[in-house]
Amino acid sequence: MECRVLSIQSHVVRGYVGNKSASFPLQVLGFEVDSINSVQFSNHTGYSHWKGQVLTADELHVLYEGIKLNNVHQYDYVLTGYTRDTSFLEMVVDIVQELKRANPNLVYVCDPVLGDHGSMYVPQNLYPVYKNKVVPVADIITPNQFEAETRANNLISLTDSLLGDRFLVSLGSQRQVRPDGSRATQRVRIEVPKVDAVFVGTGDLFAAMLLAWTHHYPNDLKMACEKTFSVMHHVIQRTISYAHELAGPGRRPSPPQLELRMVQSKADIEDPAIVTEATVIS
């Protein structure tokens, strides 16, 4: 059965960020993806220079109305990422709510892009929109550590790795309804080795892969996470190996050299060898 995704994310001409990081791997896994670009840039902002445009809420509304007029707005998933405008984000919420009224089983996957490493890289006024309007309608959210702590008003601090400071800890949880109608929550913990490089687009890829693998394993968070993290491992390892080869001995790779090797990782996206194990903690 065909599964359709509406992806509302950033777009770059050069490289793999936003919709380009999400659409290709989802399509490889059999999903039909319709993409709306929240921003359209020449390249990601990790480069020295970039140019481009930002889609307004009115322009988003026009695009969505065009889809509706042709009666091709039947979706199973909505996936959203980077945006810089509150009215745009509020329009996204309106669209999600309308699509959910048409399909109560629609799943909204939200990557709440706010910032990282202790600082915001979107306007501060987006935070209350995420907190009060976006998160309540989201079914899956994929915050990084900074975004998770911000969401909890810094009342939590995510745990350190049991394997030492060369590893990162990821925590996930899923609420499930048992056959008898009772509810349960499954929680998992994953520890992954750090890579000494800065990548752009990995968060977009992660959200897309979690969408895909929770679709294939809706009641097995452990397996869905192991598949997702293993895809990430293979793509990142291939990217860093290629980047070091281009940069040469003793030189740090540049942003162009660190663009994700997505096409070259097609086989790993389709059928990732499991290299990361999740531990069920409750």
C-alpha positions in Angstrom: 0.0 0.0 0.0 1.3 3.4 -1.0 2.4 5.6 1.9 2.5 9.4 1.3 4.6 12.0 3.2 4.3 15.8 3.1 7.7 17.1 4.0 8.0 20.8 4.9 11.6 21.6 5.4 14.5 23.7 4.1 16.1 23.2 0.7 19.6 23.8 -0.6 20.9 23.7 -4.1 24.2 22.3 -3.1 24.4 19.4 -0.7 22.0 17.4 1.5 20.0 19.4 4.0 16.3 19.5 4.9 14.1 18.1 2.1 17.1 16.7 0.2 18.3 14.8 3.3 14.8 13.5 4.0 13.2 12.9 0.5 15.9 10.7 -1.1 16.1 8.1 1.8 12.4 8.0 2.2 11.9 7.4 -1.5 14.5 4.7 -1.4 12.5 3.0 1.3 9.3 3.2 -0.8 7.6 6.3 0.5 6.0 8.9 -1.9 7.2 12.3 -0.8 5.7 15.7 -1.6 8.1 18.5 -0.6 7.5 22.1 0.3 10.6 24.2 0.9 10.4 26.4 4.0 13.6 28.1 2.8 15.5 27.8 -0.4 19.3 28.5 -0.1 22.2 28.1 -2.4 23.9 26.0 0.3 23.7 25.4 4.1 24.8 28.2 6.4 27.9 26.4 7.5 29.6 27.7 4.4 31.3 31.2 4.3 28.6 32.6 2.0 25.0 31.7 1.2 22.1 33.3 -0.7 18.4 32.5 -0.9 14.8 33.0 0.0 12.4 32.3 2.9 8.9 31.0 2.2 6.2 33.1 4.0 3.1 31.8 5.6 0.9 33.2 2.8 3.1 31.5 0.2 2.9 28.2 2.1 -0.9 28.6 2.2 -1.1 29.1 -1.5 0.9 26.0 -2.2 -1.2 23.9 0.1 -4.4 25.3 -1.4 -3.1 24.2 -4.9 -2.6 20.7 -3.6 -6.2 20.7 -2.1 -7.8 22.0 -5.3 -6.5 19.0 -7.1 -7.6 16.7 -4.3 -4.1 15.2 -3.8 -3.8 16.1 -0.2 -4.2 12.6 1.3 -1.2 12.0 3.5 -0.1 9.4 6.0 2.7 11.4 7.5 3.8 15.0 7.8 7.5 15.7 8.4 8.7 19.2 9.4 12.1 20.7 10.2 13.8 24.1 10.0 11.9 27.3 9.8 12.6 30.8 11.1 9.1 32.4 11.1 6.3 32.2 13.7 3.5 32.8 11.3 4.9 30.1 9.0 5.1 27.6 11.9 1.5 28.4 12.9 0.4 27.8 9.3 2.1 24.4 9.5 0.1 23.6 12.6 -3.2 24.6 10.8 -2.3 22.3 7.9 -1.4 19.4 10.2 -4.7 19.8 12.1 -6.7 19.9 8.8 -4.9 16.8 7.5 -5.6 15.0 10.8 -9.2 15.8 10.6 -9.3 14.1 7.1 -7.1 11.2 8.3 -7.1 10.6 12.1 -4.3 8.1 11.6 -1.9 10.6 10.2 1.4 10.8 12.0 3.1 14.1 12.4 6.9 13.9 12.8 8.4 17.1 14.1 12.1 17.9 14.3 11.9 21.0 16.6 14.9 22.9 15.2 15.8 25.5 17.8 19.5 25.3 18.4 22.4 23.3 19.7 25.4 23.4 22.0 23.6 25.8 24.4 22.5 28.5 22.0 19.5 29.2 19.8 19.9 29.5 16.0 16.4 30.5 15.3 14.5 33.6 16.7 13.5 33.2 20.4 9.9 33.9 19.6 9.6 30.5 17.9 10.0 28.6 21.2 6.5 29.3 22.6 5.0 28.4 19.2 6.7 25.0 19.4 5.9 24.5 23.0 2.2 25.6 22.9 1.1 24.8 19.4 3.4 22.4 17.6 4.3 19.8 20.2 0.7 19.2 21.2 -0.2 18.1 17.7 3.0 16.2 17.1 3.1 12.4 17.3 6.9 12.0 17.1 9.4 14.6 18.1 13.2 14.4 17.6 14.9 17.0 19.7 18.6 17.2 20.3 19.9 17.6 23.9 19.7 21.3 23.9 16.2 21.3 22.4 15.0 18.6 24.9 16.4 20.6 27.9 14.8 23.8 26.5 11.5 22.0 26.1 11.7 21.0 29.8 12.7 24.5 30.9 16.2 23.2 31.9 14.6 21.1 34.6 16.3 18.0 33.2 19.9 17.3 32.2 20.4 14.3 29.9 22.7 11.6 31.3 26.3 11.0 30.5 27.5 7.9 28.6 28.4 4.8 30.7 31.1 4.2 28.1 32.9 7.5 28.7 33.1 11.0 27.2 33.8 9.7 23.7 30.2 8.5 23.4 26.9 10.3 23.1 23.7 9.1 24.8 20.3 9.1 23.0 17.1 8.4 24.8 13.8 7.5 23.3 10.3 6.6 24.5 7.1 5.4 22.9 3.6 5.3 24.4 1.7 2.1 23.4 -1.8 0.9 23.8 -2.1 -2.8 24.8 -4.7 -5.1 23.4 -6.7 -4.7 26.6 -6.8 -0.9 26.2 -4.3 -0.1 28.9 -1.3 2.1 28.2 2.4 1.4 28.5 5.6 3.3 27.7 8.7 1.7 26.3 12.0 3.5 26.8 15.3 2.8 25.1 18.9 4.1 25.5 21.5 4.1 22.8 25.2 5.1 23.1 27.0 6.1 20.0 30.7 7.1 19.4 31.4 10.7 18.8 32.9 11.8 15.4 35.3 14.7 15.4 33.5 16.7 12.7 30.5 19.0 12.2 27.9 17.6 9.8 24.8 19.5 8.5 21.7 17.6 7.5 22.1 14.7 9.9 19.1 15.8 12.0 16.9 15.9 8.9 18.1 12.4 7.9 17.6 11.1 11.4 14.0 12.4 11.6 13.2 10.9 8.2 14.7 7.5 9.1 12.9 7.4 12.4 9.6 8.1 10.5 10.4 5.2 8.1 11.5 2.6 10.6 8.7 3.3 13.1 6.4 2.8 10.2 7.9 -0.6 9.5 8.2 -1.5 13.2 5.3 0.4 14.8 5.4 -1.6 18.1 9.1 -2.2 18.4 10.9 1.0 19.3 14.1 -0.9 20.0 14.3 -2.2 16.4 13.2 1.1 14.9 16.0 2.9 16.7 18.6 0.4 15.9 17.8 0.6 12.2 17.7 4.5 12.3 21.0 4.8 14.2 22.7 2.2 12.0 21.8 4.2 8.9 23.2 7.3 10.5 26.4 5.4 11.4 26.9 4.1 7.8 26.2 7.5 6.2 28.5 9.4 8.6 31.3 6.9 8.4 31.2 7.0 4.6 31.1 10.8 4.6 34.0 11.3 7.1 36.2 8.8 5.2 35.6 10.5 1.9 36.1 14.0 3.5 39.5 13.0 5.0 40.5 11.5 1.7 39.7 14.8 -0.1 41.3 17.0 2.6 44.5 15.1 2.8 46.7 14.1 5.8 46.6 16.4 8.8 44.0 18.7 7.4 40.5 19.3 8.7 37.8 18.7 6.1 35.9 21.8 4.8 32.1 22.1 4.7 31.9 21.1 1.0 34.0 18.0 1.7 31.6 17.1 4.7 28.5 17.1 2.6 26.6 13.8 3.4 27.4 11.0 1.0 23.7 10.1 0.6 23.6 8.6 -2.9 26.7 6.5 -2.2 24.9 5.1 0.9 21.7 3.9 -0.9 22.3 0.3 0.0 22.8 1.0 3.6 19.7 3.1 3.7 17.6 0.3 2.2 19.0 -2.5 4.4 21.3 -1.2 7.1 23.6 -3.7 8.9 22.8 -3.3 12.6 25.9 -1.8 14.2 24.2 0.1 17.1 22.2 -1.7 19.8 19.5 -0.1 21.8 18.9 -1.1 25.5 15.4 -1.3 26.8 15.4 0.6 30.1 11.7 0.1 31.0 
